[in-house]
Amino acid sequence: MSGRSMADIESDIRGIRARMDSTLNEIEFRLSPGQLTGHVGDVARDVIEGRPTRVATAIRNNPIPVALIGIGALWLAWAVSRTDPLEGATAPHGQISDQRIRILLAGLVAACRQGAEGFREADMLLVDAQLSSRLAEVSNQFERTSASLDHEFRIHGGVPEPGEPVHPAWLDLHDELTGARSRAEILSALQGGLENTLDLFRDALQEALPDELRVVVGAHFHDLERVQHRIGALREAVS
């Protein structure tokens, strides 16, 4: 980091937010759920044929889901499929490489996109006027965050691919929405998924990100923190 004061960082955050607000409508991008792409098969062949280079690279550069929950096989395969077999570029002194930035952003984008979808689906299932506006608020915030970070992902050389497995942050919610659909358990899984996603942001902010990207990630982290407090209070009120 560059040692700038908190006032400087907050000023940058305000500037970034203003620029994001003017461009968000132009960078809307949503991936539809689907089957994993053929790249995952390429990864499997790499391992079978004794060339696990991309697997090792993805694990080494993608500690966040591992530390958070214990990464699932599908998520790992998808992350590996987005990791270039060879990465020759070097990062500026003191900063992480563009490859690592892409891996971090891919995880944040997927978690936020699936969070938006999860809160939206929960709102439709629960059909509760007391909850609906709050759930929609969180879904919309996740949507904005996903769009903004997807834009950053592309800036750093990322190429979005269709199809992604359930992110580890949202496994509990996925189980509830496809299972018994208990009201209390759905609310608990929503809150848990939001907390898991915030942990991803905290871990990303501990990395040596470029200053401007740190400001963008930090701004969205604080926005999600704000809606987290409202959801936590609402869950207690309706329980």
N, C-alpha and C positions, 0 to 999 in steps of 0.2 A: 504494500500500500504506500501512498505518497505522503502520509503524515498530515493530511489536511485536517482542519478543525471540524468539529461537529456542525458548526454554523455553515461552513462551506459545503459540507455534505448535504445538509438539509436544503440549502439553496439549490444545489444541483438536482436534488430529488424533485423540488418544485418545478424546475425547468424541464426535467425529463417528463414529469407527469403532464405538463402543458403540451409538450410535443407529442406525447403518446395520444392524448385526447384528440388531437387534430388528425391523427393518422389511423386510429384503430379501425375505423370503418373500411379502410382500404386494405387492411391486412388480415381480414377475417379468413380463417382457414380451419376447417374441421375435417378430421379423418373419420371415415365411417368404419365401424367395427367390421371385421372380416377375418379371413384366414390369414395366417402368416405367409409372407412372401417366400418366393423360391430361394432367397438369400439364406434363409435358415437351413435349408437343405445343403447349401454349399458349406455352411459351418459344420454341419454334422459330418460331411465327407472329409473336411479338413481334419477332424479329430480321428475318424476311422483310419484315414490314410497317414496318420502320424504327423499332421501339420497343425497343431493346436495353437498357432501363434495368435490368432484373433481372440480365442478364448482367454488366454493368459493376459492379453492386453486389456480386454474388457473388464476382467476381474480386478486387475491392478488399478485401472483408472475409474472404476465404478463402485466405490466402497459404500455409497450411501444406502441403496436398498439392502445390501448385506448386513450392515450394522443396524438397520431399522427393524427388519422383520425376519430376515433369512430369505434370500432371493429365491423365487420359484424358477423351475427349469424353463418354462415358457418365456418369462421375462428375461432371463439371462440369455436365452437363444436370440431373442429379438434385439437385445442390446448389442450382442456380439455381431449380429448381422449388419448393424449400423456402424461398426468400427472398421476403419480401413485396414486392410492387411498390412500395409507399410505406411509409415508416417515419417517422412524425412525432415519436415519443417521443424525448426527450433523456435521456442518462445522467447520473447524479450526477457532479459535477466530479471529474476524475481517473480515472473508470472508463469501461470500454467500454460500448457500448449493449447492450440486451437482444437486439437483432437479431444483433449480432456474437457475443454469448454463445451464442445458439442455433446459429449456424453452427459455432462451435468445438465445442460439445457434440455436434452431429449427426455431425461427423467422428470424434470420439473414440468415440461410441457405435457407429457403423458399424464402425470398425476393431476394437473390442473384441469386438463380436458376431461378426464374421467370423473373428477370431482364435480364439474359442471353438469355432466350427464347424470351422475348419481343423485345430486340434489334435485335436479329436475324430475327424475323418475320418482323419487321419494315424494315429492310434492303431489304428483299425479295419483300416487297410491294412497296417501294419507287423507287427502281431500279434507283439509282442516283450515278454516279461514284464519284461525289464530296463528297457525304456522306458516301459511302459504307465502305471505309477503317476505318473511325472514328467509325462508328457503330459497325463494326466487332471488333475493338479494345476494345470497352466497353463491348461487349458481351463476348469476351475472358477473360477479367479481371473479370467479374462477374462469369464466369465458374470456373476460378482458385480459386476465393475466396470461392465459394460455396463448391468446393471439399475440400479445406483446412479446412473450418469450420465444414463441415460434419465429417471429420476425428476427429476433437476435440470433436464434439458431441458424437461420438462413444466412445472415450477415457473416457468421463465422464458418460458412462453408457447408452447413448441414443440408441434406436433401431429404425432405419428408418422404416416408414410405407408408403405403396403406397397410392397415392391419397391425394391431398390437394386442398383446395379451393383457389380462387384468393387472394393473400395477399393484405391487404388494401393499401400498398404502390403503388400497380400497378393497382388499380381499374380503374383509368382514362384511362390508356393505353389499358387495356382490353376492355373498352367501345369503344375506337376509332378503335381498330383493328377489332372489330366485328360489327362496325357501319358504319358511313359515310366514314371513312378512309381519312379524309382531311389531306393533307400534313402538313400544319401548325399546326393543332391540334395534329397530331401524334408526331411531333417534340417537341411540348410543353409538351405532356404527357410523353415522354421519359425523358426529363429533369426533370419534376416534380417527376417521379418515382425514378430517381437517387437521387434527393435531399431528398426524403422521406426515402430512404434506408440509406443515410448518417446520417439522424437524428436517425435512429435505432442504428447505430454504436455509435453515440455520447452518446445516453442514456445508451447503454451497457457499455461504457467506464467510466461512472459515478458510476457504480456498483463496489463493492469490489471484483473484479475478482482476481483469483490467478495470481501472477506476470507473469508467462510464457504465460498464456492465454491472459492476457492484452497486452503483446507484439505482439502476433499473431493477435489479433483483431485490435490493433492500426496500425500494418503494412498494413493490408488490407484496413483499413479506409483511410490511406494516399494514397494508390494506387488508390482507387476510387475517392478521391478528385482530384487527378491529371487528370484523364480522364474527370471528371465533367467540369473542366475549358475548356478543348478542345471542348466538346460538346456545352457548352454555347456560346463560341465564334463562332463555326460553325453555330449554329442556327441563330445568328444575321447576319452572313455573307450571308446566303442563303435566309433570309426572305425578 
